[in-house]
């Protein structure tokens, strides 16, 4: 595999001729570059007018590699051949170098150039690129690649320091100006003058000789080229190899990508997310660009107008900056009715709003960078979990949250600088168990979690937020203009017709004497059936049954003539569900077959098809005020491993995690749920 390196444009704020005089001092040897052992001129020529000076040199470099590798290779130094073409008239120096040692096994090519800055003729630009192709090297190909690129990038940084050293030396000696080239007399017959090889120890005064430059740098762009000063100022400190990856990926996009090229900060986030592995970052970025185009994300901030319901009940908003200058987003998740928002708006609307927050976050980072004069590439999120309960952990909501996490991780990598989670309740470990496996390790290390009031002391929020920025609801003095959330009125939920087009919930009308049943086929045991439903009208009785086969023609159990305990069995105790209640639960399906979720209108005992032990007393005192009930329901079948160790976190419950568990006869599941909550 060919390894490539590309430096940004680097600028010396000195005239070309003075930079060449400093460059000449690097030869024949350079104490500032210990690996450069010396050089020998192989050939030299000068054009007839003296404008073009070409020098070919053989340069010896000490091998900086483990002793074992040097012993196997049988060499202590390597030889490079370098051709320098210095054009005084055009004010350019072009450097081409390739290795002579091990040329059949390893191919190294390097190209460097010194040119006049396109916008200031008193400045000099430098660019450098190289490629390494290890074809065969005694079985140490991979190790050699790593060593070579590491040494090469280290020499890049050293090269800049060397040129600056000699420039300062010249200036300290009073040499601050070197006259520009003027035409010289042409030799006899108009032929270019051939100059014999000179003694490397006696350089010509005022006429720099070109030589090896495998480690020079400088900075400044022209057109689409990146400037190293700009990288340091706007993107932050990068190693030479990181700079190279950024430039190569940017150049590749310019050549292949149709449409708008993403900003450098955006490209850099994807490189960081993949540890500057160029191919992986390129694949991730291309998929994200395709996603952005498909969903028109670039136009989101201009086109998206949050519904009034979101502005009133979505308890999140921007709030000044953290102590490092990052934009700060405050989310009062514990006060937010995520379940109601999703039922009133749908999953897609919430996802779109989350994307808007991230788009706005990137925009604010750019503004902070300009305001502070230093790179700000990520933002901080402060999450208050006071009020978080099992109501927030219903399966559709968790599934929607995991989807949002996946979308954000894939398309907004490295945008989160720090996540401060405060006032975590006892139920938080359950949420963390569900969510944390889907968050990558790098992001997880940015989480700081505080339970109770631990966030108020040393090591708490004061380490990350200025005191005058801490929100008032967390004991600070700053009024935080973020909606307080609250329950979304059920009158704002989507209508039955709208739910028919939504992917999450289904609407059902249940008539007295005609139960509504859903058959769930389980081909193998140890799956998990989860459900969530809201009773919008009337009172219902919810039960879960198991049969070895589905009812004939899909009819209700009451029409099958089946005998309870013979043809089918009850696997969850029946639950009385009153109008307005939200029910959620799950059941571990330990046997294959068909599981039947059944809802029937709650009626007096004499009208119920079968006796319901433990429920008859309730039925005597309560029955549905209407012969017709309405509900919205959702169910899902999960493989055991998809619960990732938290199967019991969704054990049968009714808006409080324990109501249905208390009604069931399975004491083991109750104790398992209790133990999970107390973790």
N, C-alpha and C positions, 0 to 999 in steps of 0.2 A: 504494500500500500504506500502511495506517495504522500508524504507529509509536506504541507505547505505552510509558509509563513509570509505574512504581509504586514509591514509596519504602517502606522499612520503617517501622514505628511508631517514632518517636523521642521520647524523654522529656526534658523539662526538669524537674529536681528542685526546682521552685519553684511556688508557687501560681499558679493561672490568672490572677488579677488582676495580679500582678506581671509575668507574661509579657506580658500585654496592654499594660502600661505600657511595657515594653521594645519591643514591636512598634510602638507608636505613634511612637517616636522615628525610625523609618525614613522618615517623611514630613515635609515634602513631597519632600525629596531625601535621599539617603543617600550620604555620601562613601565609605563602605565598599563600596558597590556602584556602581562608576564607570559601568556601562552604564545605570543608572537615572537618566535625565536630569531627571525631575520628574513631577508629577501635578497634576491639576485636578479638583475635586469637581464632578460633574455634577448630582447630586441627593442629598438626605439626608433621612431621616425618623426619628422617634423614636416609639415606641408610647406610648399614654396613660399607662401606669404607668412609663415610662422603662426597661423591661426589655429591649426589643428596639431596637437601633440599626442602621439600614440605610444604607450609604453606597455610592454608585456613582461611580467615578472613571475618568478618562481618564489613562492613564499612557504616558509616552514612554520608549522604550528605544533605546539606540544599537545600530545593526547592527554586529555583529562578524563580518565576512565579508571575503573577498578584495576588493580594490579594484575588480577587473574586474566582479565580481558586483554590487557596489553601484552601479557606473556603469551597468550594463545595467538594473538594477531602477529606477534613478533616484531612490533614497532613501538617506538617511543615518541615519534612525531610523524605528521602527515604533510604532504606537499600539495599545495594548491597553485594552479596557474591562473593568473589574473591579467585581464586586458583592460587598460584604462584609456579612454578616448576623451581628451580634454580639448574643448573647442572654445578658445578665448574670444572669438568673434561672437559666437552665439551665447557665450557664458554658460556652458554646460559641461558637466563631467559625467560620463557614462562608464560604469564599472561592471565588467562581466567576469565571474570567477567560477571555476569548476575544480574538482579534486582530481589529482593525478594518482595518488595512492589508493589502492583497492578499487580502481575505476571499474573493474569488471564485476565487483560485488556490491559496491555502494556508489550511487550517483548523486552528487551534490551540485546544484546549480544556484548561483546567486547573481542578482542584478540590483545595482544601486544607481542612484542618479542625484546629482546636485544641479539645481536649476535656480533661476531668478524667480523670486516671488511674483506671481501674476499681477498683484495690486501694489507692490512696493519694490522698485528695482534696487533698493538699498538693502533688501533682505534676501536670504538664501534658503531655498527649500531642499529638503533631503527626503528621498523615498528608498525603501529597501524591500526586496522580496527574495524568497529562497524556496527551494524544494529539496526534499530528501527522499531517495528511493533506495531502500535496503533490499537488494535482490537475494543475496546469500552471504551470511557471515558466520560460518562455523556453528550454526544453531543458536546464535545469540542475536537474531534479527530484532526481536521485540525490545530486548534490553538496550541494544545499540540505538534504536530509534529514540527511546526515552532519554538516554544520556545525551545524544547529539542535540535534540531539540532543547533540552534543558540548558546545555552549555551555550547553544546558539542564542537563545533568548537572553541569557545572562550577559553575553558579549554585546548585545544590542544596547542595553542600558549603559554598559561600561564605555561603549564607543562614543556616546553623547558626552559623557564626562571628559573623555580625552580631548575631543575637539574644543570643548569649552575651556579646558585647562590651557591648551596652546593658544587659544584666542586671548585669554587673560594674560598669558605670558608675553605675547606680542604687544599688547596694549601697555603693559607695565614697562616695556622697553621703549615706548614712544612710537611704536609702529601701529597707527590707527587707520592708515590709508595706504592702499596699494593702487597705483595708476592702472587704468583700464588698458586693454590691448590696443595697439595701433599697428598698422601694416608694416612689415619688415621687408627689406630688399629681397627680390626673388633670385635664386641661384642661377648659374649658367644654364642656358637652354630651357629655362622655365621649369626645370624639374624640381620636385620637392627635395629639400636638403636632407640627406641621410645622416643621422646623428649616431655616432658610435656609442655603445653602452658606456655609461659613466660609472665612476667609482661610487658605490652606494654611500660612502662616508663623506662625500663632498657635494651636497646639493647646490644647484645653481641659485644665485641670489635673485629674488624677484620673479622667478619663473617656477612655480610649483610643479613637481613631477607627480604624475598620478601613480597610485599604488593600491594595495589591498584595502578594502573597506568593509569587512564582514560585520562590523559592529558600530556603524555610525547611526545617529539619529538626529532628527530635527522635526519641525512641526508647522503645518499650515496647509489649508486646502485650496483646491481650485475646482470649482464646479461641484462634482459629486464626491470629492475626496475629503476624508476626515482629517481634521487638524488635531494634533496631540494636545495642544493647549486647550482646545475646545473639549476634548475628552476629559481632561483633568478638571476643567471648570464646570462642565455641565453633566458629566456622567460619573465622575468620581475616579479614584485611582484604580488603574487596571495594570496588570502585569503585561509585559510585551506579548506573551502568548494570548492573553485575553483580548488585547487590542487587535491582534492578528485575526482572531476568530470573529470579532465584531466586523472588521473590515471585509473579510472574505464573505461572510453571510450577507452583508449589505450589498456587496458587489454582485453576488449571485442573484439576489432579489432584483437588482436593477437590470440584469441581463435576461431573467426568465419570467419575472412576475408581471402580469398584466394588471394595470390599475395603479392605485396609489401605493407608494412604498411606505411602510410603517416608519414611525420616528425611531431614532437611534435608541432612545430610552426603552421603547417597546421591544426592539430586537434584543437588547441587552438583557431584559428580564427573562426571555426564553433561553438565552445562553446560560444564565445563572441557574435557571431551573434544571438544566441538564449538565451542570458542572462543566460548562464550556466544551462539551462534546459536540463538535460541529454538526455531524450528520443527524444526531438525535434532536438537537435544537432546531435544525432546519425542518425536519419532519414535523415536529410539534408546532412550529410556527406556521408552516404551510397548511396544516389541518385547521389551525385557528383562523388564518386568513380566509380560508374557504368557508368556515362557519360564519365569520363576520359578514362576508359577502352574501351568503344565503339568507341570513336573518337581518341584513341591513343594519348591523349594529353601529356602524359609523354615523348613522343618522338618528340614533336613538335619543340623544339629548335634545335634538331639535324636534323630533316627532312625538316623543312620549309625554303625555300629560297625565299625571297620576289621578285616578278617580278620586272624587271627594271623600269617599269612604276610606281610601288609603291614607289621605292626608289627615283624616281625623283619628284613625285607629292604628296606623302603623307607627309604633313607638320608637322611631329612629330618626336621627338627623345629624348634620355636621355641627361641630362645636369647637371653634378656635383651633389651637395646635398643641401638640405635646411638647415636652421640654427640649426635644431635639429638632423642633420645627416641622414635624410631620403633621399633616392635616389629621384632625381627630374626629372620629365618627362615634356617636353614642347610641347604643341600642338597649332599650329597656325590655328585653325579651320576656322577662317574667311577668310584665304587666300587659303583654300583648296577647290578644285572642287569636292565635295563629289558626286554630281550627275554624273559628268563625270567619276569618278573612279568606281562608281557602274556600269555604263553602259559599261565601258571598261573591268572591272574585274569580275563583279558579286558580289552578296551579300556574298556568301560563302567565297570568297577570302579575302574580307575585314574583315569578322568575324574572320577568321583564323589569320589574322595579328593582330587584337586586342587581341586575346588570347595569341599570342606570346609576345606582350608587357607585359601582366600580368604575364606570366611565367618568363620573363626576370626580371620583377619587384621583384618577390619573390626571385629570385637568387641574385639580387643585395642587397636585404634586408639582406640575410644571410651573404654576403660579408661585409656589413656595420657593422653587429653585431660583426663579428670577428675583424674587423679593429678597432672599437671603444671600444670594450670590454664591451658593454652594449646592451640590446635587442633593435633591430630595426625591427619591424614587419610590417611596412607599408611604402608606398611611397607617395610623394607629386606630384600633377599634376598642372601645370601652363597652363591655357587655354587663348589664346589671340583671342578675337572675332572681332577685327577690320576687316572690310570687310564683316562681316556676313550680308546676305540679304535674301529676300524671296526665292531666288534661292535655299538656303539650306533647305527650309521648304517644299519641295515637298513631297507628301504623301508617296511614296515608300521609300524615304530616311528616313523620320521620323519613318516609320514602321521598317526599318532595324535598326535604332538607338535604338528603344524600345526593339527590339529582343536582341541586343547586351547588353543592360543594364540588361535585364532579365538573360541572360547567365552569365554575370559577377556577378550579385548579388547572383545567386544560387551557383556558383562554386568558386568565389574568394571573400568571405565575409571578411570584416575588413582588406582589403589590402590597401585601400585608407586612408591615414592619414589626408590629407588636399587637398582641391581643390580650387585653386586661379583662379578666372575668372576676367579678366581685359578687359578694353575698350569695354564694352557692348554697342551695338548700340540700336537704338529705337526699332528694330524688336525683340530684345531679349525677352521681356515679352511674345511674341507669342510662341517662342520656349520653354520657361520655363513653360508656361501653358500646352503645349503638353506633356512635358517630366516629369515634377516634380511629378505628381501623381504616377509614376511607380518607384520612388526612395524612399526607406524606410526612415523613420524619422531619424534614427541614421546616415545614410549616408548624408542626407540633412543638418544636423547640422554641417557637416565638410566643407560646401561650404562657401566661402567668395567672394562676388561679388562686383566689382568696375566698375562704369560707368565713361566715360570720362577719365580725368587724375587724378582721386581721388586716384589711386594706388600709386602715386609718393610721397605723403606726409606722415606725421606721421600716424601710423595705417595702412599703405599700405604695399607694398612688403618688405620694409626694416625691418618690424617686423618678417618676415618669411624667408627672403633670405639675405645672406651676400651681401654687396654692390658690391663686386667683382665677384658675381655670376649672378646678374641681367642682362638679355640679352640686347645686344646693341639696338635692335629694340624697347625696352621699356625704353630707356634712360639710360641704364647701360653701363658699360665699357667692358663687357665680350662678346666676339664674340660667338654667338650661332650657332653651326654647325647643324642646322636643315633645311631641304629643305624648300624653300619659297612657294611651292605649285604652283598655277597658273592653268589656264584652260587646261583640257585634250583635245588634238585635237580629233575631231570627227572621224578622220580617224583611230583612235585606238579603236573605239567602237567595240563591238562584232559583228560578221557577222550575217546575217539573220539566217543561219543554227545554229549558236551557240545560238542565242536567242530562237530558237525553243526548246532548252533543258534547257533554263534558266526559273526560276519560275516567274520572275518579268515582263518582257516585251514581247510583241508579235509584230511581224513584219507584215506589210501589204503593198501590192502594190495596188494603186488606179488608175484605168484607166478612161480616159475622157468618160463621159457618163455612167459610172458604179460606182457609189459611194460605199464606204466601210461603212457598218453599223454594229453596235453592239447593240443587244437588251438586255436590262437589266430589268428583271422582279422585280417589287416591290409589294409584297403582302399587305403591310400596309403602310400608310403614315408616314411622319416625319422620313424618312431615309435620308441619305446623299450619293450622288454619287460623287466620286472624280475621276479625270483623270489627266494623265500626258502623253504628247507625244512630240516627236521630229520629225520635218520635215527634212528628209535627202535629198530629191530630189524633185524639183518642188515646186509649190505653191498650197495650199489647202484651202478650205473653210470648217470650222468646225461649226456644228450646233447641237443643242440638242432638240429633240421632245418628246412629250408625246402622247400616245394613250391608249385607254381603253383595246385594245387587240393587240396582235402581228400581224405583216403583214403575209398574207397567204404564206405558204411554205418558209417563211424566206426571200422572195425576197425584193429588195430595194423599197423604197417608190415610186420611179418613175414608177414602174411597177404595182402598186396596184390600180391605178385609184382613189386614195383617194383625198379628197378635204381638203386643209389646212383650219383650223378653223371649219371644220365639223367632219371629221374622225380623225383628229389629230391636235395637236397645237404645236407651237414653244414656248419653255419655256426658252431658252437662245438666245439672239440675235446672229446672225451668226458672226463669227470671221474670218478675213482674216489672214492666217498664211503663211508666206514666207519661202522659203527654208533656212534651217539653224536655224530656231527659235525653242525654247523650250517652250512649253505651259503647264500650269498646272491650275487646277481649280476645282470647286466643285459646286454642286447644291443641295439644300434642296428639296427632293422629297416629296411634301406635299400631293400628291394623289396617290392611288394605281394604278396599271396598268403596262404598258410597256414604258420604256424610251429608246429612240434610239439615240445613239451617231453616228453622220454621218460625214464622210470626203469625199469631192468630189474635183476633180481637178478644180482649179480656171480657169474659162473661161470667155470670154466676155459676157455681159448681154444677147445677143440674143440667146446664146447657153445654158443658165441656164434654168432649167425646170420651175422655178417659180420666180416671182419677189421678190427681197430681199430689202425691204425698208432700206435706209441708207447705202447700200453697193454697189448699182449700179454704183455710181460715181467712187468708187475705182476700180470696175471691168473694167470700161471703160479705165482706165489708166494702168491697170496691169492684166496680165493673165499669166498662167503657161507657162514657156518656153518649157515644155515637156508635151506630152499627157499622161504621166505616172508619178505618184508621189510615193515616198517611205516614209514610216514613221514607227516609233517604238512607241507603245502606251501601256498604263497600265490603268486599272480602278479598282475601288473597291467600294463596297457598305457597308456603316457603319450605325449601329444603332445610333440614336442621342446621346445616353448616352456615346457611345464610343468616341465621340469628347471631352468629359469631359469639356464642357463649352467653347470650342474654335472652334465651328462649323464655325464661320465666318473667322477664320484664314486661311481657304482654299477656301474662296469664289473665284469665277472665276478670274483668273489672267493670265498674260503671261510674265513669267520671271521677272516681276517687281511688281507683286501683284495687279495691277490696270488696266491693259489694257483692259481685257475682261469686267471687272466691269464697265469701262467707256462706253463700247459699249452696255451694257445691259440696258433695260428700267427700271430695278428695282432700283430706287433711294434709297430705304430703305436699300438694301444690301450694297450699296456703303457707306452710312453714318455709318452703323454698322461696316464695315471693318475699316473705318477711325478712329472710336472711339476706336477700339481694338488696333490699332497701337499706338495711343497716350497714352495708359495706362502706 
